[in-house]
Amino acid sequence: MVTTMRHRRYTIMALPVLIWALMLTAPPIYARAQERPHLIQTVTDQEIYEGMLALGLTRTPVLETEDCGKAYENVKTCVVRIQMGNAHGSGIIWKMTPEKVVIVTNRHVLEYWDAAESYVYFPQGYYMDAQTAGVDERFDIGFLMIDNGQFTYDELMRLQCARIDEEVYDRLARKSTIFCVDSGSETEESSFYEIVVEHPRVYIDYFSGYMLYGRGFVKPGMSGGGAFDGRGYLIGMTTGGTQNNDAAFVPLMDIIQAYEEIMGEDIADE
C-alpha cells in the first residue's frame, strides 16, 4: 500500500492598495495609503485534485484532426496492465472520483483475477491493489475499483481517464481507421495497432452479441484495452481477434450501459 500524503501549496494573494479619489470640489489633500497586510490562502493537493475532477481536467486530450500516431501519445496513459500471476490483460481508466479510480476490462480477463496475487500496473509506474466491482455477462465487461488511499494526490493528478462521446461513435463510418492500444508487459512497452472498421455494430455469433468489427492485428494480452478513433476518443474495448486479422471490440454504448447498471451511477456524474 502507498501511504497517502497531502502536501500543501500556498498561493499568495496581495490585496491592491486602495486609492482614494478626491472630490473635485474638495481642497487638495495628500494622504498616504495605508499598507495592508498580505493574506496567505492555503490550498491542499486534495482540493486541487477535486477541482481538476470538477473541471474535467483528468480526461485525455483529443486532437482537432485525425492522426492515430499523435492520438496514441495522448491516450496511452489511460490504458493499464492487469497482472494476474503469469497472465495479463489490459484495462482502461474509465472514471476517477474523489474516492476511487474505476478500471473497465473484459469479463473474461477477470476470470483469472485473484486479489491476493493480482494487481493493476499503471504506465506512470504505479502498482496498485484492486477489488472487483462487478461483471456484465451480456457484454463481456467487468470493472475493478481502486481506493484512492493507495495513491498520493500528486500521483492521482498524473492519471488520466479515457475521454468519451457517444456522438463520436454514432458518426463512426465503415473503412475509417481507428487504433487499439496494447498495455505491454513486463518485457514489452506499450504500443498501438491500426484497425480498419468494417462495421460499427454487427452481431457476431461467437460473442453472442453486437460488436464493433474491424480488420487489423490484435494479440493476446490486449483484451480489455482501449480502441480509439483518430482524434483520441474512446469508442470501444478490445475483446477478441483471429489469425486472419479479424478484430472485435465491445462498443462504447454497451460499456456505458454496463457501468451505470453495475455501479449505480451515471458516467457523467463527476
LINPE-V593339 format. One line per field, one symbol per residue. ss: DSSP state (@ for helix, = for strand, . for the rest). Layout:
BEGIN
ss=???
END
This chain:
BEGIN
ss=.......======.........................======@@@@@@@@@@....=........@@@@@@@@@@@======..==========...======.@@@@.......====.....==..======....=======@@@..@@@@....=..=.@@@@@......======........==============@@@.========.........===.....========....======@@@@@@@@@@@@.......
END
